[in-house]
Amino acid sequence: MGKVRTILLNQSVLADNDGEAQRLREELKEKGTFLINVMSSPGAGKTTLLVGLINRLKEHISAGVMEADIDSDVDAVRVAEKTGCKSIQLHTGGMCHLDAQMTRQGLEGLDGLPRLIFLENVGNLVCPAEYDTGAHLDAVLLSVPEGDDKPLKYPLVFQKCGLVIITKTDAGDYFPFDLQKCIRNIRLRNPRADILPVSAKTGEGMRELSEYILNKINGKEKT
Amino acid sequence: MGKVRTILLNQSVLADNDGEAQRLREELKEKGTFLINVMSSPGAGKTTLLVGLINRLKEHISAGVMEADIDSDVDAVRVAEKTGCKSIQLHTGGMCHLDAQMTRQGLEGLDGLPRLIFLENVGNLVCPAEYDTGAHLDAVLLSVPEGDDKPLKYPLVFQKCGLVIITKTDAGDYFPFDLQKCIRNIRLRNPRADILPVSAKTGEGMRELSEYILNKINGKEKT
């Protein structure tokens, strides 16, 4: 098993999370680091997707991962072993989300800032959407087995994100998931979000997603 | 489309949720109603399972459902249409969980108390576990596509529940899910929880689950 550092995050005391998030976003931009906040339900495939993505991206760009979990070090070890990239485990101590100050604590533990950092948020479609982490891009994963109605039931995370990644598309024949209906449901919440369907298992859509991220980093950062 | 009543829940102001939950549990017991709190990730199959269960149980017992959602009436309408049972939609107004006072508001809107009530909590493996709803049985669903490691990553909900229902077992060949490993992971969190694998799609395990619930109601209620 690879060794990864684990940090137990302190609960934030800042009243002004939005201000702290904006400061963090600007600081990272000055240092040339692009931060992507990755949100989803438990088991939507965040870690598997990140492993596949980083292995595609690493010839172009240095990347790192911060894995937030209430408990366990499963994900950070897995990412470190399978990609060789900088990886750190953040324990939230029971907290259901990350905010900007917790994100900053994670970044300080990461031992240098690569060009691209993925923040894998706690698996939860509700609470993480309420807190700006300071990321330049908020991405939400929706997996095919969860169902195409989820944007109707968890509105805020779909409203706030810049990118929806529909994962496990290889399971499309197995579950009653209607991609066009899902896209319509996302559009009800968010007319502007980019939507990319992928399968980390078969590789479908992974090239497009890698290119999308490289384009974001190289030109169109949220400021 | 069937008509179901929708209630927008008021946020609770009670400091003593545990006391309110205990009072509610005792009141329901006196009235002969057994309440099951059903928790899971988004898309783990709560509503589909409840439809299948209620259709099996309804020749033995009167049942009702309270569907909690941040938004949308999809679930309550679906349950009412497919089972004909009493069904009510609870909107949490953005809240990520239910507590005992919110549960009480739902019960007051249900128009009479059947012998068995399912409370479908907000799809979230984190926050609902922190609040006693007053239920006699806390059940958590873990679906095969989510992965067998979830008890390691979302400890509290597995620690606190009395029953783990492993859903979508029909997808076992499609996803890398190891049932024995999953059971060991649940046991690390909770040596006493009952564990029942089911597939609402094929019917596997549904008879056992129905009998389990009838036995709970008829003899072994949590008090």
Interface residues (C-beta under 8 A of the other chain):
Chain A: S41 P42 G43 D69 I70 D71 S72 V74 D75 G94 C96 V122 G123 N124 L125 V126 C127 S143 P145 E146 G147 D149 K150 L152 K153 Y154 P155 L156 K168 A171 Y174 F175
Chain B: S41 P42 G43 D69 I70 D71 S72 V74 D75 G94 C96 V122 G123 N124 L125 V126 C127 S143 P145 E146 G147 D149 K150 L152 K153 Y154 P155 L156 K168 A171 Y174 F175
